[in-house]
Amino acid sequence: MTFDKPVGVGASGTHGTISAYEPGKLIEITFPSGTGIPGTHTFTVTGLGDDCWLGMTSTLG
């Protein structure tokens, strides 16, 4: 993904606009209007000792 400015709330890219951002923990992207897909997708990172878990959730509607 690429964005029109540094990663942060309000930056827009091909997947939509960042609506929530916690560096190193979470990024939520709202789908662009006009795509016919209302909602968001959210990426989260959870530390697990020396490892981490990357989760992705889509919320539609």
N, CA, C and O atoms as a Tinker XYZ file with bonds, in Angstrom:
   244  protein
     1  N      0.828000   -1.169000    0.000000    73     2
     2  CA     0.000000    0.000000    0.000000    64     1     3
     3  C      0.878000    1.239000    0.000000    63     2     4     5
     4  O      1.926000    1.285000    0.644000    81     3
     5  N      0.433000    2.216000   -0.721000    73     3     6
     6  CA     1.114000    3.513000   -0.698000    64     5     7
     7  C      0.097000    4.571000   -0.298000    63     6     8     9
     8  O     -1.097000    4.440000   -0.566000    81     7
     9  N      0.593000    5.626000    0.352000    73     7    10
    10  CA    -0.281000    6.693000    0.819000    64     9    11
    11  C      0.209000    8.029000    0.282000    63    10    12    13
    12  O      1.367000    8.162000   -0.114000    81    11
    13  N     -0.677000    9.014000    0.272000    73    11    14
    14  CA    -0.361000   10.325000   -0.282000    64    13    15
    15  C      0.463000   11.208000    0.650000    63    14    16    17
    16  O      0.921000   12.279000    0.252000    81    15
    17  N      0.651000   10.760000    1.883000    73    15    18
    18  CA     1.473000   11.490000    2.853000    64    17    19
    19  C      1.932000   10.476000    3.904000    63    18    20    21
    20  O      1.536000    9.313000    3.834000    81    19
    21  N      2.746000   10.877000    4.862000    73    19    22
    22  CA     3.205000    9.913000    5.867000    64    21    23
    23  C      2.042000    9.189000    6.546000    63    22    24    25
    24  O      0.952000    9.739000    6.699000    81    23
    25  N      2.298000    7.958000    6.943000    73    23    26
    26  CA     1.268000    7.136000    7.569000    64    25    27
    27  C      0.733000    7.830000    8.814000    63    26    28    29
    28  O      1.491000    8.193000    9.713000    81    27
    29  N     -0.576000    8.009000    8.853000    73    27    30
    30  CA    -1.260000    8.638000    9.976000    64    29    31
    31  C     -2.707000    8.871000    9.599000    63    30    32    33
    32  O     -3.071000    8.765000    8.428000    81    31
    33  N     -3.531000    9.186000   10.576000    73    31    34
    34  CA    -4.955000    9.437000   10.324000    64    33    35
    35  C     -5.103000   10.524000    9.262000    63    34    36    37
    36  O     -4.499000   11.592000    9.356000    81    35
    37  N     -5.919000   10.229000    8.251000    73    35    38
    38  CA    -6.167000   11.169000    7.172000    64    37    39
    39  C     -5.379000   10.901000    5.907000    63    38    40    41
    40  O     -5.735000   11.409000    4.844000    81    39
    41  N     -4.303000   10.105000    5.996000    73    39    42
    42  CA    -3.548000    9.761000    4.790000    64    41    43
    43  C     -4.391000    8.832000    3.922000    63    42    44    45
    44  O     -5.054000    7.932000    4.437000    81    43
    45  N     -4.368000    9.046000    2.606000    73    43    46
    46  CA    -5.179000    8.243000    1.681000    64    45    47
    47  C     -4.293000    7.458000    0.734000    63    46    48    49
    48  O     -3.200000    7.887000    0.364000    81    47
    49  N     -4.797000    6.294000    0.354000    73    47    50
    50  CA    -4.092000    5.451000   -0.599000    64    49    51
    51  C     -5.074000    4.628000   -1.395000    63    50    52    53
    52  O     -6.278000    4.883000   -1.375000    81    51
    53  N     -4.556000    3.640000   -2.096000    73    51    54
    54  CA    -5.388000    2.825000   -2.986000    64    53    55
    55  C     -6.440000    2.014000   -2.240000    63    54    56    57
    56  O     -7.468000    1.666000   -2.820000    81    55
    57  N     -6.207000    1.706000   -0.967000    73    55    58
    58  CA    -7.161000    0.904000   -0.198000    64    57    59
    59  C     -8.135000    1.764000    0.581000    63    58    60    61
    60  O     -9.089000    1.237000    1.155000    81    59
    61  N     -7.923000    3.082000    0.620000    73    59    62
    62  CA    -8.816000    3.974000    1.346000    64    61    63
    63  C     -8.045000    4.973000    2.186000    63    62    64    65
    64  O     -6.882000    5.267000    1.911000    81    63
    65  N     -8.704000    5.494000    3.218000    73    63    66
    66  CA    -8.137000    6.529000    4.087000    64    65    67
    67  C     -7.919000    5.968000    5.485000    63    66    68    69
    68  O     -8.776000    5.264000    6.020000    81    67
    69  N     -6.776000    6.279000    6.071000    73    67    70
    70  CA    -6.475000    5.818000    7.425000    64    69    71
    71  C     -7.398000    6.538000    8.399000    63    70    72    73
    72  O     -7.403000    7.767000    8.475000    81    71
    73  N     -8.180000    5.757000    9.143000    73    71    74
    74  CA    -9.136000    6.322000   10.088000    64    73    75
    75  C     -8.713000    6.113000   11.540000    63    74    76    77
    76  O     -9.262000    6.750000   12.439000    81    75
    77  N     -7.749000    5.235000   11.776000    73    75    78
    78  CA    -7.183000    5.032000   13.111000    64    77    79
    79  C     -5.760000    4.526000   12.938000    63    78    80    81
    80  O     -5.476000    3.743000   12.032000    81    79
    81  N     -4.865000    4.978000   13.815000    73    79    82
    82  CA    -3.460000    4.581000   13.707000    64    81    83
    83  C     -2.795000    4.633000   15.071000    63    82    84    85
    84  O     -2.817000    5.664000   15.743000    81    83
    85  N     -2.204000    3.517000   15.476000    73    83    86
    86  CA    -1.386000    3.419000   16.674000    64    85    87
    87  C     -0.071000    2.791000   16.232000    63    86    88    89
    88  O     -0.021000    1.583000   16.001000    81    87
    89  N      0.991000    3.577000   16.109000    73    87    90
    90  CA     2.263000    3.058000   15.588000    64    89    91
    91  C      2.696000    1.756000   16.279000    63    90    92    93
    92  O      2.719000    1.659000   17.506000    81    91
    93  N      3.031000    0.776000   15.461000    73    91    94
    94  CA     3.485000   -0.514000   15.965000    64    93    95
    95  C      2.393000   -1.422000   16.479000    63    94    96    97
    96  O      2.668000   -2.545000   16.903000    81    95
    97  N      1.130000   -0.946000   16.449000    73    95    98
    98  CA     0.034000   -1.744000   17.005000    64    97    99
    99  C     -1.146000   -1.921000   16.069000    63    98   100   101
   100  O     -1.666000   -3.029000   15.937000    81    99
   101  N     -1.587000   -0.833000   15.404000    73    99   102
   102  CA    -2.852000   -0.893000   14.675000    64   101   103
   103  C     -2.896000    0.146000   13.566000    63   102   104   105
   104  O     -2.401000    1.263000   13.714000    81   103
   105  N     -3.502000   -0.249000   12.450000    73   103   106
   106  CA    -3.856000    0.701000   11.390000    64   105   107
   107  C     -5.221000    0.277000   10.852000    63   106   108   109
   108  O     -5.428000   -0.881000   10.487000    81   107
   109  N     -6.150000    1.238000   10.810000    73   107   110
   110  CA    -7.496000    0.983000   10.290000    64   109   111
   111  C     -7.692000    1.848000    9.056000    63   110   112   113
   112  O     -7.424000    3.050000    9.075000    81   111
   113  N     -8.159000    1.226000    7.991000    73   111   114
   114  CA    -8.343000    1.923000    6.721000    64   113   115
   115  C     -9.809000    1.820000    6.316000    63   114   116   117
   116  O    -10.367000    0.725000    6.239000    81   115
   117  N    -10.424000    2.966000    6.058000    73   115   118
   118  CA   -11.815000    3.016000    5.615000    64   117   119
   119  C    -11.839000    2.935000    4.093000    63   118   120   121
   120  O    -11.169000    3.709000    3.409000    81   119
   121  N    -12.619000    1.988000    3.573000    73   119   122
   122  CA   -12.712000    1.828000    2.128000    64   121   123
   123  C    -13.196000    3.118000    1.482000    63   122   124   125
   124  O    -14.033000    3.814000    2.057000    81   123
   125  N    -12.683000    3.454000    0.288000    73   123   126
   126  CA   -13.108000    4.691000   -0.371000    64   125   127
   127  C    -14.586000    4.641000   -0.764000    63   126   128   129
   128  O    -15.101000    3.590000   -1.146000    81   127
   129  N    -15.261000    5.790000   -0.665000    73   127   130
   130  CA   -16.655000    5.842000   -1.103000    64   129   131
   131  C    -16.699000    5.607000   -2.603000    63   130   132   133
   132  O    -15.753000    5.937000   -3.319000    81   131
   133  N    -17.773000    5.049000   -3.065000    73   131   134
   134  CA   -17.918000    4.775000   -4.490000    64   133   135
   135  C    -17.421000    3.407000   -4.908000    63   134   136   137
   136  O    -17.573000    3.028000   -6.069000    81   135
   137  N    -16.826000    2.649000   -3.982000    73   135   138
   138  CA   -16.338000    1.307000   -4.339000    64   137   139
   139  C    -17.430000    0.254000   -4.203000    63   138   140   141
   140  O    -17.305000   -0.858000   -4.716000    81   139
   141  N    -18.511000    0.624000   -3.499000    73   139   142
   142  CA   -19.560000   -0.355000   -3.247000    64   141   143
   143  C    -19.234000   -1.257000   -2.067000    63   142   144   145
   144  O    -19.959000   -2.215000   -1.799000    81   143
   145  N    -18.145000   -0.959000   -1.357000    73   143   146
   146  CA   -17.751000   -1.742000   -0.190000    64   145   147
   147  C    -17.727000   -0.799000    1.015000    63   146   148   149
   148  O    -16.705000   -0.163000    1.270000    81   147
   149  N    -18.826000   -0.697000    1.757000    73   147   150
   150  CA   -18.812000    0.165000    2.937000    64   149   151
   151  C    -18.117000   -0.546000    4.098000    63   150   152   153
   152  O    -18.394000   -1.715000    4.369000    81   151
   153  N    -17.235000    0.141000    4.767000    73   151   154
   154  CA   -16.605000   -0.453000    5.939000    64   153   155
   155  C    -15.117000   -0.177000    6.018000    63   154   156   157
   156  O    -14.599000    0.742000    5.383000    81   155
   157  N    -14.441000   -0.997000    6.816000    73   155   158
   158  CA   -13.015000   -0.807000    7.071000    64   157   159
   159  C    -12.274000   -2.140000    7.018000    63   158   160   161
   160  O    -12.874000   -3.213000    7.078000    81   159
   161  N    -10.968000   -2.038000    6.906000    73   159   162
   162  CA   -10.127000   -3.183000    7.228000    64   161   163
   163  C     -9.050000   -2.698000    8.188000    63   162   164   165
   164  O     -8.505000   -1.603000    8.050000    81   163
   165  N     -8.764000   -3.550000    9.161000    73   163   166
   166  CA    -7.878000   -3.198000   10.254000    64   165   167
   167  C     -6.768000   -4.230000   10.362000    63   166   168   169
   168  O     -7.018000   -5.435000   10.345000    81   167
   169  N     -5.543000   -3.742000   10.474000    73   167   170
   170  CA    -4.372000   -4.593000   10.687000    64   169   171
   171  C     -3.886000   -4.348000   12.103000    63   170   172   173
   172  O     -3.710000   -3.198000   12.507000    81   171
   173  N     -3.663000   -5.428000   12.874000    73   171   174
   174  CA    -3.165000   -5.313000   14.239000    64   173   175
   175  C     -1.912000   -6.161000   14.406000    63   174   176   177
   176  O     -1.763000   -7.205000   13.770000    81   175
   177  N     -1.023000   -5.703000   15.259000    73   175   178
   178  CA     0.197000   -6.445000   15.584000    64   177   179
   179  C      0.181000   -6.705000   17.085000    63   178   180   181
   180  O      0.015000   -5.787000   17.887000    81   179
   181  N      0.358000   -7.981000   17.452000    73   179   182
   182  CA     0.391000   -8.368000   18.852000    64   181   183
   183  C      1.722000   -9.034000   19.138000    63   182   184   185
   184  O      2.078000  -10.013000   18.482000    81   183
   185  N      2.466000   -8.517000   20.114000    73   183   186
   186  CA     3.745000   -9.105000   20.481000    64   185   187
   187  C      3.554000  -10.418000   21.220000    63   186   188   189
   188  O      2.686000  -10.541000   22.084000    81   187
   189  N      4.372000  -11.390000   20.868000    73   187   190
   190  CA     4.339000  -12.709000   21.510000    64   189   191
   191  C      5.773000  -13.103000   21.861000    63   190   192   193
   192  O      6.341000  -13.998000   21.234000    81   191
   193  N      6.355000  -12.449000   22.848000    73   191   194
   194  CA     7.751000  -12.707000   23.193000    64   193   195
   195  C      8.654000  -12.209000   22.082000    63   194   196   197
   196  O      8.636000  -11.023000   21.751000    81   195
   197  N      9.444000  -13.105000   21.501000    73   195   198
   198  CA    10.340000  -12.740000   20.401000    64   197   199
   199  C      9.615000  -12.713000   19.056000    63   198   200   201
   200  O     10.189000  -12.296000   18.050000    81   199
   201  N      8.367000  -13.152000   19.035000    73   199   202
   202  CA     7.586000  -13.223000   17.802000    64   201   203
   203  C      6.435000  -12.218000   17.863000    63   202   204   205
   204  O      6.244000  -11.534000   18.868000    81   203
   205  N      5.683000  -12.142000   16.787000    73   203   206
   206  CA     4.481000  -11.319000   16.790000    64   205   207
   207  C      3.414000  -11.974000   15.931000    63   206   208   209
   208  O      3.694000  -12.863000   15.127000    81   207
   209  N      2.191000  -11.516000   16.118000    73   207   210
   210  CA     1.053000  -12.002000   15.345000    64   209   211
   211  C      0.472000  -10.814000   14.606000    63   210   212   213
   212  O      0.202000   -9.773000   15.205000    81   211
   213  N      0.278000  -10.968000   13.295000    73   211   214
   214  CA    -0.329000   -9.926000   12.477000    64   213   215
   215  C     -1.743000  -10.371000   12.136000    63   214   216   217
   216  O     -1.940000  -11.423000   11.528000    81   215
   217  N     -2.718000   -9.573000   12.526000    73   215   218
   218  CA    -4.111000   -9.902000   12.244000    64   217   219
   219  C     -4.714000   -8.900000   11.282000    63   218   220   221
   220  O     -4.306000   -7.739000   11.249000    81   219
   221  N     -5.682000   -9.343000   10.500000    73   219   222
   222  CA    -6.377000   -8.456000    9.568000    64   221   223
   223  C     -7.864000   -8.770000    9.672000    63   222   224   225
   224  O     -8.282000   -9.917000    9.514000    81   223
   225  N     -8.659000   -7.730000    9.941000    73   223   226
   226  CA   -10.098000   -7.877000   10.079000    64   225   227
   227  C    -10.787000   -6.906000    9.139000    63   226   228   229
   228  O    -10.432000   -5.728000    9.082000    81   227
   229  N    -11.771000   -7.399000    8.401000    73   227   230
   230  CA   -12.603000   -6.535000    7.565000    64   229   231
   231  C    -13.972000   -6.409000    8.203000    63   230   232   233
   232  O    -14.573000   -7.408000    8.599000    81   231
   233  N    -14.465000   -5.182000    8.304000    73   231   234
   234  CA   -15.794000   -4.919000    8.837000    64   233   235
   235  C    -16.599000   -4.280000    7.717000    63   234   236   237
   236  O    -16.292000   -3.171000    7.280000    81   235
   237  N    -17.612000   -4.967000    7.261000    73   235   238
   238  CA   -18.407000   -4.489000    6.123000    64   237   239
   239  C    -19.796000   -4.078000    6.589000    63   238   240   241
   240  O    -20.389000   -4.691000    7.477000    81   239
   241  N    -20.291000   -3.021000    5.960000    73   239   242
   242  CA   -21.651000   -2.601000    6.248000    64   241   243
   243  C    -21.696000   -1.468000    7.114000    63   242   244
   244  O    -22.780000   -0.993000    7.452000    81   243
